[in-house]
Amino acid sequence: MRMTVARLRRYPVKSMGGESLDSAELDLRGLVGDRRYAVVDEAGFLASGKNTRRFRRRDAIFDYTARMTDDHDVLVTNGRREWQVGDQNLADELSSAMDARVTIEADRTAAHQDEAAVSLISTATLDWCAARWSIDADPRRLRTNLVITADEPFTEEAWEGRELTIGDGVRLRVTRRIPRCRMIDVDQDGAVAEGRWLRSLGAERDTRIGVYAEVIDGGTIRTGDVLSPS
């Protein structure tokens, strides 16, 4: 089976819902505009679905969705109203929803991605999870950038340390499998978390699914583009 890009998804504000794309520009930071902004509290913690040294659990963030316009403005909606990032009314709205004083900040000093520029998973892996554990293995639960067609589950894990060429010359290097947290069992990004995915991953897959990749050569990728490992 020829492997192709089945889905592209971008998340302009970290942990908010994202947007599906037919094409995307990649640079060394990943999909242009992906995780460009994050919701940050007065102590410098980023709003997320988990507590770590960097993040604070603020589940209200899942009630919002962000998209980037052709002019690279970022708009945020709660399904009733829409605000442009930079609007004080948006900061006030988020502060009220999260019961903490927060702002939206761009990633000027550190990337807002968890560990790497791009995340990807194969359709075969998602299908295996759905059949094995009787869950809704929607890739939006994983907040994955690229979904790749494949015949065999976990094909992408064999690419660790290898380069991938996509379309007309975009090159990625797969770095590692992705460890997962409670966020995959939270309703988010339009996906309902039907079935406890994390528990099954912990029992059989060391809580890991999907892979991270870094960008070697950027450019444009499109759904339907052929992907070739080397």
C-alpha positions as a Markdown table, in Angstrom:
| # | Residue | x | y | z |
|---|---|---|---|---|
| 1 | Met | 0.0 | 0.0 | 0.0 |
| 2 | Arg | 1.3 | 3.4 | -0.9 |
| 3 | Met | 1.4 | 5.6 | 2.2 |
| 4 | Thr | -0.2 | 9.1 | 2.0 |
| 5 | Val | -1.2 | 11.9 | 4.2 |
| 6 | Ala | -4.8 | 11.3 | 5.2 |
| 7 | Arg | -5.4 | 14.2 | 7.6 |
| 8 | Leu | -3.7 | 17.4 | 8.6 |
| 9 | Arg | -4.6 | 19.3 | 11.8 |
| 10 | Arg | -3.3 | 22.4 | 13.4 |
| 11 | Tyr | -3.8 | 23.8 | 16.9 |
| 12 | Pro | -3.2 | 27.6 | 16.9 |
| 13 | Val | -3.7 | 27.8 | 20.7 |
| 14 | Lys | -2.2 | 25.0 | 22.8 |
| 15 | Ser | -4.8 | 22.7 | 24.3 |
| 16 | Met | -7.8 | 24.4 | 22.6 |
| 17 | Gly | -9.6 | 22.7 | 19.7 |
| 18 | Gly | -7.9 | 23.0 | 16.3 |
| 19 | Glu | -8.7 | 23.0 | 12.6 |
| 20 | Ser | -8.5 | 20.5 | 9.8 |
| 21 | Leu | -6.4 | 21.6 | 6.8 |
| 22 | Asp | -6.1 | 20.6 | 3.1 |
| 23 | Ser | -2.6 | 21.9 | 3.1 |
| 24 | Ala | 0.0 | 23.3 | 5.5 |
| 25 | Glu | 3.3 | 25.1 | 5.4 |
| 26 | Leu | 6.0 | 23.5 | 7.5 |
| 27 | Asp | 9.1 | 25.2 | 8.9 |
| 28 | Leu | 11.6 | 24.1 | 11.5 |
| 29 | Arg | 9.0 | 24.8 | 14.2 |
| 30 | Gly | 6.4 | 22.5 | 12.7 |
| 31 | Leu | 3.2 | 23.4 | 10.9 |
| 32 | Val | 3.2 | 27.2 | 10.6 |
| 33 | Gly | 0.9 | 28.5 | 13.3 |
| 34 | Asp | 0.6 | 25.3 | 15.3 |
| 35 | Arg | 0.7 | 25.9 | 19.0 |
| 36 | Arg | 1.7 | 29.5 | 18.2 |
| 37 | Tyr | -0.1 | 30.7 | 21.3 |
| 38 | Ala | -0.8 | 29.3 | 24.8 |
| 39 | Val | -3.0 | 30.4 | 27.7 |
| 40 | Val | -0.6 | 31.5 | 30.5 |
| 41 | Asp | -1.4 | 32.3 | 34.1 |
| 42 | Glu | 0.4 | 34.9 | 36.3 |
| 43 | Ala | 2.9 | 32.2 | 37.5 |
| 44 | Gly | 3.9 | 31.4 | 34.0 |
| 45 | Phe | 2.1 | 28.0 | 33.8 |
| 46 | Leu | 0.5 | 27.0 | 30.5 |
| 47 | Ala | -3.2 | 25.9 | 30.6 |
| 48 | Ser | -3.5 | 22.2 | 29.8 |
| 49 | Gly | -5.3 | 19.1 | 30.8 |
| 50 | Lys | -2.6 | 18.0 | 33.2 |
| 51 | Asn | -0.3 | 19.3 | 36.0 |
| 52 | Thr | 3.4 | 19.3 | 35.4 |
| 53 | Arg | 6.4 | 21.6 | 36.1 |
| 54 | Arg | 5.3 | 23.5 | 33.0 |
| 55 | Phe | 1.5 | 23.1 | 32.8 |
| 56 | Arg | -1.6 | 23.6 | 35.0 |
| 57 | Arg | -4.7 | 21.6 | 34.6 |
| 58 | Arg | -7.5 | 24.0 | 33.5 |
| 59 | Asp | -10.1 | 21.8 | 31.8 |
| 60 | Ala | -12.2 | 24.9 | 30.8 |
| 61 | Ile | -9.7 | 25.3 | 27.9 |
| 62 | Phe | -11.3 | 22.4 | 26.1 |
| 63 | Asp | -14.5 | 24.5 | 25.6 |
| 64 | Tyr | -12.6 | 26.8 | 23.1 |
| 65 | Thr | -11.5 | 26.3 | 19.6 |
| 66 | Ala | -8.9 | 28.3 | 17.6 |
| 67 | Arg | -8.3 | 28.8 | 13.9 |
| 68 | Met | -5.8 | 30.8 | 11.9 |
| 69 | Thr | -6.9 | 33.1 | 9.0 |
| 70 | Asp | -5.2 | 33.6 | 5.7 |
| 71 | Asp | -3.7 | 36.8 | 7.2 |
| 72 | His | -2.3 | 34.7 | 10.1 |
| 73 | Asp | -4.6 | 36.2 | 12.7 |
| 74 | Val | -5.9 | 33.7 | 15.3 |
| 75 | Leu | -9.5 | 33.6 | 16.2 |
| 76 | Val | -10.9 | 31.9 | 19.2 |
| 77 | Thr | -14.5 | 30.8 | 19.7 |
| 78 | Asn | -16.6 | 29.1 | 22.5 |
| 79 | Gly | -19.4 | 28.3 | 20.0 |
| 80 | Arg | -21.3 | 31.4 | 20.8 |
| 81 | Arg | -18.8 | 34.3 | 20.4 |
| 82 | Glu | -15.5 | 34.7 | 18.6 |
| 83 | Trp | -12.6 | 36.9 | 19.5 |
| 84 | Gln | -9.3 | 37.7 | 17.9 |
| 85 | Val | -6.2 | 36.9 | 19.9 |
| 86 | Gly | -5.0 | 40.1 | 21.4 |
| 87 | Asp | -8.5 | 41.3 | 22.3 |
| 88 | Gln | -8.7 | 42.1 | 26.0 |
| 89 | Asn | -12.2 | 40.8 | 26.0 |
| 90 | Leu | -10.8 | 37.3 | 25.2 |
| 91 | Ala | -8.4 | 37.4 | 28.1 |
| 92 | Asp | -11.2 | 38.5 | 30.4 |
| 93 | Glu | -13.4 | 35.6 | 29.1 |
| 94 | Leu | -10.7 | 33.0 | 29.6 |
| 95 | Ser | -9.9 | 34.4 | 33.0 |
| 96 | Ser | -13.5 | 34.1 | 34.1 |
| 97 | Ala | -13.8 | 30.6 | 32.7 |
| 98 | Met | -10.6 | 29.4 | 34.4 |
| 99 | Asp | -11.1 | 31.2 | 37.6 |
| 100 | Ala | -7.5 | 32.6 | 37.3 |
| 101 | Arg | -6.0 | 35.6 | 35.7 |
| 102 | Val | -4.7 | 34.4 | 32.3 |
| 103 | Thr | -3.5 | 35.9 | 29.1 |
| 104 | Ile | -2.7 | 34.4 | 25.6 |
| 105 | Glu | 1.0 | 34.6 | 24.8 |
| 106 | Ala | 3.0 | 33.8 | 21.7 |
| 107 | Asp | 5.9 | 31.4 | 21.7 |
| 108 | Arg | 8.6 | 33.9 | 21.5 |
| 109 | Thr | 11.2 | 32.3 | 23.8 |
| 110 | Ala | 10.1 | 28.6 | 23.9 |
| 111 | Ala | 8.0 | 26.4 | 21.6 |
| 112 | His | 4.6 | 25.5 | 23.0 |
| 113 | Gln | 4.8 | 21.9 | 21.6 |
| 114 | Asp | 5.3 | 19.3 | 24.3 |
| 115 | Glu | 8.6 | 17.8 | 22.9 |
| 116 | Ala | 8.8 | 18.0 | 19.1 |
| 117 | Ala | 7.7 | 20.0 | 16.1 |
| 118 | Val | 5.3 | 17.5 | 14.6 |
| 119 | Ser | 3.3 | 14.5 | 15.7 |
| 120 | Leu | 1.9 | 11.7 | 13.5 |
| 121 | Ile | 0.1 | 8.4 | 13.6 |
| 122 | Ser | -1.1 | 5.9 | 11.1 |
| 123 | Thr | -4.7 | 4.9 | 10.2 |
| 124 | Ala | -3.8 | 1.2 | 10.8 |
| 125 | Thr | -2.7 | 2.0 | 14.4 |
| 126 | Leu | -6.0 | 3.9 | 15.0 |
| 127 | Asp | -8.0 | 1.0 | 13.5 |
| 128 | Trp | -6.1 | -1.5 | 15.7 |
| 129 | Cys | -6.9 | 0.4 | 18.8 |
| 130 | Ala | -10.6 | 0.7 | 17.9 |
| 131 | Ala | -10.9 | -3.0 | 17.2 |
| 132 | Arg | -8.7 | -4.2 | 20.1 |
| 133 | Trp | -10.3 | -2.1 | 22.9 |
| 134 | Ser | -13.7 | -1.2 | 21.5 |
| 135 | Ile | -13.0 | 2.6 | 21.8 |
| 136 | Asp | -13.6 | 5.5 | 19.5 |
| 137 | Ala | -9.9 | 6.0 | 18.3 |
| 138 | Asp | -10.5 | 9.5 | 17.0 |
| 139 | Pro | -7.1 | 11.1 | 16.3 |
| 140 | Arg | -8.4 | 14.4 | 17.7 |
| 141 | Arg | -8.2 | 12.7 | 21.1 |
| 142 | Leu | -4.4 | 12.5 | 20.5 |
| 143 | Arg | -4.1 | 16.1 | 19.1 |
| 144 | Thr | -2.1 | 14.6 | 16.2 |
| 145 | Asn | -0.8 | 16.8 | 13.3 |
| 146 | Leu | -0.6 | 14.2 | 10.6 |
| 147 | Val | -2.5 | 11.0 | 10.1 |
| 148 | Ile | -0.8 | 8.7 | 7.6 |
| 149 | Thr | -2.4 | 5.8 | 5.7 |
| 150 | Ala | -0.8 | 2.4 | 6.4 |
| 151 | Asp | -1.6 | -1.3 | 6.2 |
| 152 | Glu | 0.1 | -2.5 | 9.4 |
| 153 | Pro | -0.5 | -1.1 | 12.9 |
| 154 | Phe | 2.4 | 0.7 | 14.6 |
| 155 | Thr | 4.3 | 1.0 | 11.3 |
| 156 | Glu | 5.3 | 4.5 | 12.3 |
| 157 | Glu | 7.1 | 3.2 | 15.4 |
| 158 | Ala | 9.6 | 1.4 | 13.1 |
| 159 | Trp | 10.6 | 4.8 | 11.7 |
| 160 | Glu | 12.3 | 6.0 | 14.9 |
| 161 | Gly | 15.6 | 7.6 | 13.8 |
| 162 | Arg | 14.7 | 7.5 | 10.1 |
| 163 | Glu | 13.8 | 10.2 | 7.7 |
| 164 | Leu | 10.5 | 10.7 | 6.0 |
| 165 | Thr | 10.0 | 12.5 | 2.7 |
| 166 | Ile | 6.5 | 13.9 | 2.0 |
| 167 | Gly | 5.2 | 15.4 | -1.2 |
| 168 | Asp | 7.6 | 17.6 | -3.1 |
| 169 | Gly | 10.5 | 17.4 | -0.6 |
| 170 | Val | 9.4 | 18.1 | 2.9 |
| 171 | Arg | 11.7 | 16.0 | 5.2 |
| 172 | Leu | 11.0 | 14.9 | 8.7 |
| 173 | Arg | 13.1 | 12.8 | 11.1 |
| 174 | Val | 11.1 | 10.6 | 13.5 |
| 175 | Thr | 12.5 | 11.0 | 17.0 |
| 176 | Arg | 10.5 | 8.9 | 19.5 |
| 177 | Arg | 7.2 | 7.3 | 20.5 |
| 178 | Ile | 4.8 | 9.7 | 22.3 |
| 179 | Pro | 3.9 | 9.1 | 26.0 |
| 180 | Arg | 0.2 | 9.8 | 26.7 |
| 181 | Cys | -1.6 | 11.3 | 29.6 |
| 182 | Arg | -5.2 | 11.8 | 30.8 |
| 183 | Met | -5.9 | 14.3 | 28.1 |
| 184 | Ile | -6.7 | 11.5 | 25.6 |
| 185 | Asp | -9.7 | 10.5 | 27.8 |
| 186 | Val | -11.2 | 14.0 | 27.9 |
| 187 | Asp | -13.8 | 15.3 | 25.5 |
| 188 | Gln | -12.0 | 17.8 | 23.3 |
| 189 | Asp | -11.6 | 19.3 | 19.9 |
| 190 | Gly | -15.0 | 18.0 | 18.8 |
| 191 | Ala | -14.2 | 14.4 | 19.8 |
| 192 | Val | -16.1 | 12.6 | 22.5 |
| 193 | Ala | -13.9 | 10.3 | 24.6 |
| 194 | Glu | -15.8 | 7.1 | 24.3 |
| 195 | Gly | -13.8 | 4.3 | 25.9 |
| 196 | Arg | -10.8 | 4.6 | 28.3 |
| 197 | Trp | -7.9 | 4.7 | 25.9 |
| 198 | Leu | -5.1 | 5.6 | 28.4 |
| 199 | Arg | -5.8 | 2.6 | 30.7 |
| 200 | Ser | -5.5 | 0.2 | 27.7 |
| 201 | Leu | -2.4 | 1.9 | 26.5 |
| 202 | Gly | -0.8 | 1.5 | 29.9 |
| 203 | Ala | -1.6 | -2.2 | 30.0 |
| 204 | Glu | -0.4 | -3.1 | 26.6 |
| 205 | Arg | 1.6 | -0.3 | 25.0 |
| 206 | Asp | 3.6 | 1.3 | 27.8 |
| 207 | Thr | 1.2 | 4.3 | 27.6 |
| 208 | Arg | 2.7 | 5.3 | 24.2 |
| 209 | Ile | 1.1 | 5.7 | 20.8 |
| 210 | Gly | 2.1 | 7.8 | 17.8 |
| 211 | Val | 5.5 | 9.3 | 17.2 |
| 212 | Tyr | 7.2 | 12.7 | 17.3 |
| 213 | Ala | 9.2 | 14.1 | 14.4 |
| 214 | Glu | 11.5 | 17.1 | 13.8 |
| 215 | Val | 11.5 | 19.0 | 10.6 |
| 216 | Ile | 14.7 | 18.8 | 8.5 |
| 217 | Asp | 13.4 | 20.5 | 5.3 |
| 218 | Gly | 10.2 | 22.6 | 5.3 |
| 219 | Gly | 7.7 | 23.3 | 2.6 |
| 220 | Thr | 4.1 | 22.6 | 1.7 |
| 221 | Ile | 2.3 | 19.3 | 2.5 |
| 222 | Arg | -1.1 | 18.4 | 1.4 |
| 223 | Thr | -3.6 | 15.7 | 2.1 |
| 224 | Gly | -3.0 | 12.9 | -0.5 |
| 225 | Asp | 0.7 | 13.6 | -0.6 |
| 226 | Val | 2.9 | 10.4 | -0.7 |
| 227 | Leu | 5.0 | 9.7 | 2.3 |
| 228 | Ser | 8.3 | 7.6 | 1.9 |
| 229 | Pro | 10.5 | 6.5 | 4.7 |
| 230 | Ser | 14.3 | 6.2 | 4.0 |
